[in-house]
Amino acid sequence: MELPRGRGPSGRADVSVRPAAAADAEAIAHVQLVTWRTAYRALLPAEVLDDWDDDAAAASWRAAVTTPPTSGHGVLVALDSGAVVGFAAYAPTDDPDAADLATLLVEPRWGRRGHGSRLLAAVADLAAERGIRSLQTWVPEDDAVTARFLDSAGWAPDGWTRTLDTGAAPLSQLRWTTLLDDDDHDDEERANP
């Protein structure tokens, strides 16, 4: 299934988002490592970043792509000139009307080119097709860049927090949510108040 393709400014290569394939696992792990080491160095413990195991990360992503736990789990990749430059992973939640954006990362050198927005829109579209009414994600409390990105896309913190044990220092996260457009449901509510 090929998701919508876009064309960048004149002279720019084709960009797109598509479901990840097993062959993308190494590239996904690479994007994760580079992004974490570049953008999250101050948020994640050095041990997590310095003890990175490329093979284990790629194997984990390959399993996520080829044998997801449920049909509600998925991984998408953002492409620029055929190269994987970002990815998003999503999963179901305990609430049947909600889905979790487990991660969305774009390698920093490919940032501000619309890849994150395309990934976010693709996850929202796929969720809406399954009847999901809202998306949620967890963002490190000190991650102002992701907070600004989500805010600009219509997301907001909902007041829930959690603290993860990273093995070195606790990582405090805020839950961000957004409601998905549901024109059919809105029409039904107007017809049957």
C-alpha positions in Angstrom: 0.0 0.0 0.0 1.6 3.3 -1.1 0.5 6.3 0.9 0.2 9.8 -0.7 3.3 11.1 -2.3 4.3 14.7 -2.4 6.7 16.8 -4.4 8.9 19.2 -2.6 10.0 22.6 -3.9 11.4 22.8 -7.4 14.5 20.8 -7.7 13.7 18.6 -4.7 13.4 14.8 -5.0 10.2 12.9 -4.4 9.1 12.4 -0.8 6.6 9.9 0.5 5.4 7.8 3.4 4.8 4.1 3.2 4.5 1.1 5.5 7.9 -0.2 6.6 9.4 -3.4 5.2 11.8 -5.8 6.8 14.6 -4.4 4.6 14.0 -1.0 6.3 15.0 -2.3 9.8 18.7 -1.1 9.7 17.7 2.3 8.3 15.0 2.7 11.0 17.5 1.8 13.8 20.0 4.2 12.3 17.5 7.1 12.2 16.6 6.3 15.9 20.3 6.2 17.0 21.2 9.4 15.1 18.1 11.3 16.3 18.5 10.1 19.9 22.2 11.0 20.0 21.6 14.4 18.3 18.3 15.6 19.7 18.0 13.7 23.0 21.5 13.7 24.3 20.4 15.9 27.2 17.3 13.9 27.9 18.5 10.3 27.8 21.2 8.7 29.9 24.6 8.5 28.3 24.6 4.7 28.9 21.5 4.3 26.7 23.2 6.2 23.8 26.7 4.9 24.3 25.9 1.2 24.7 23.7 1.2 21.6 23.6 -2.2 19.8 23.0 -1.7 16.1 22.2 -5.4 15.5 19.8 -5.7 18.4 18.0 -2.4 17.4 17.6 -3.6 13.8 16.4 -7.0 14.9 13.8 -5.3 17.2 12.5 -3.1 14.4 12.5 -6.0 11.9 10.3 -8.0 14.3 8.0 -4.9 14.8 7.6 -4.7 11.0 7.3 -8.4 10.1 5.5 -9.8 13.1 3.5 -7.0 14.9 1.7 -8.2 18.0 -1.7 -7.2 16.6 -3.2 -5.7 13.4 -3.4 -2.4 15.2 0.4 -2.1 15.4 2.4 -0.7 12.5 5.5 1.1 11.4 5.7 3.7 8.6 8.8 5.2 7.0 9.3 8.6 5.5 11.4 8.6 2.3 13.4 11.3 0.5 14.9 10.2 -2.8 14.3 6.6 -1.7 16.2 6.9 1.5 14.5 6.3 4.9 14.8 9.6 6.7 12.2 9.1 9.4 9.7 6.7 10.9 6.6 6.4 13.0 5.3 3.5 15.0 1.8 3.2 16.3 -0.1 0.7 18.5 -3.5 0.2 20.1 -4.3 1.3 23.6 -6.7 -0.1 26.2 -9.3 2.4 24.9 -10.8 1.0 21.7 -11.4 4.6 20.4 -7.7 5.6 20.9 -4.4 4.7 19.4 -0.8 5.4 20.6 1.8 7.1 18.5 4.6 5.1 20.1 7.3 7.1 18.3 7.9 9.5 15.5 11.5 10.4 14.6 13.0 12.2 11.7 16.8 12.3 11.4 17.8 15.9 12.3 19.5 16.6 9.0 16.2 15.9 7.3 14.2 18.0 9.7 11.9 20.9 8.7 11.2 19.4 5.3 7.7 18.1 6.1 8.6 14.5 6.8 7.3 14.6 10.4 4.0 16.2 9.3 3.6 13.5 6.6 4.2 10.7 9.1 1.8 12.2 11.6 -0.9 12.7 8.9 -0.4 9.1 7.7 -0.8 7.7 11.2 -3.9 9.8 11.7 -5.4 8.7 8.4 -4.7 5.0 9.1 -6.2 5.3 12.6 -9.3 7.1 11.3 -9.8 4.3 8.7 -10.0 1.9 11.6 -12.6 4.0 13.5 -10.1 5.4 16.0 -11.3 8.7 17.4 -8.1 10.0 19.1 -4.4 9.6 19.1 -2.0 9.9 22.1 1.8 10.0 22.6 4.2 10.4 25.4 6.8 13.2 25.2 9.7 13.9 27.5 8.8 16.9 29.7 11.9 18.8 28.6 11.4 18.1 24.8 10.3 21.5 23.7 10.9 20.8 20.0 8.5 17.9 19.9 6.0 19.8 22.1 6.1 22.7 19.6 5.6 20.3 16.6 2.6 18.6 18.2 1.1 21.9 19.3 1.3 23.2 15.7 -0.5 20.0 14.6 -3.4 20.5 17.0 -2.2 18.3 19.8 -2.2 19.3 23.5 -1.1 17.8 26.8 -4.0 16.1 28.6 -2.7 16.3 32.1 -1.4 12.7 32.4 2.3 12.2 33.3 4.5 9.2 33.8 8.1 8.6 34.9 10.2 6.0 33.2 13.2 4.3 34.9 16.0 4.6 32.3 18.5 2.9 34.5 20.4 6.1 35.2 17.9 8.9 35.8 14.1 9.1 35.8 12.6 10.4 32.6 9.4 12.4 33.1 6.9 12.4 30.2 3.7 14.2 29.4 0.9 12.6 27.5 -0.2 14.6 24.4 -3.5 13.8 22.6 -5.5 14.9 19.6 -9.0 14.1 18.4 -9.3 12.8 14.8 -11.9 14.3 12.4 -15.0 12.1 12.3 -17.4 13.8 9.9 -19.6 10.8 9.7 -20.0 10.7 13.5 -20.6 14.4 13.7 -23.3 14.2 11.0 -24.9 11.3 12.9 -24.9 13.3 16.2 -26.5 16.3 14.4 -29.2 14.1 12.9 -29.8 12.3 16.2 -29.3 14.8 19.0 
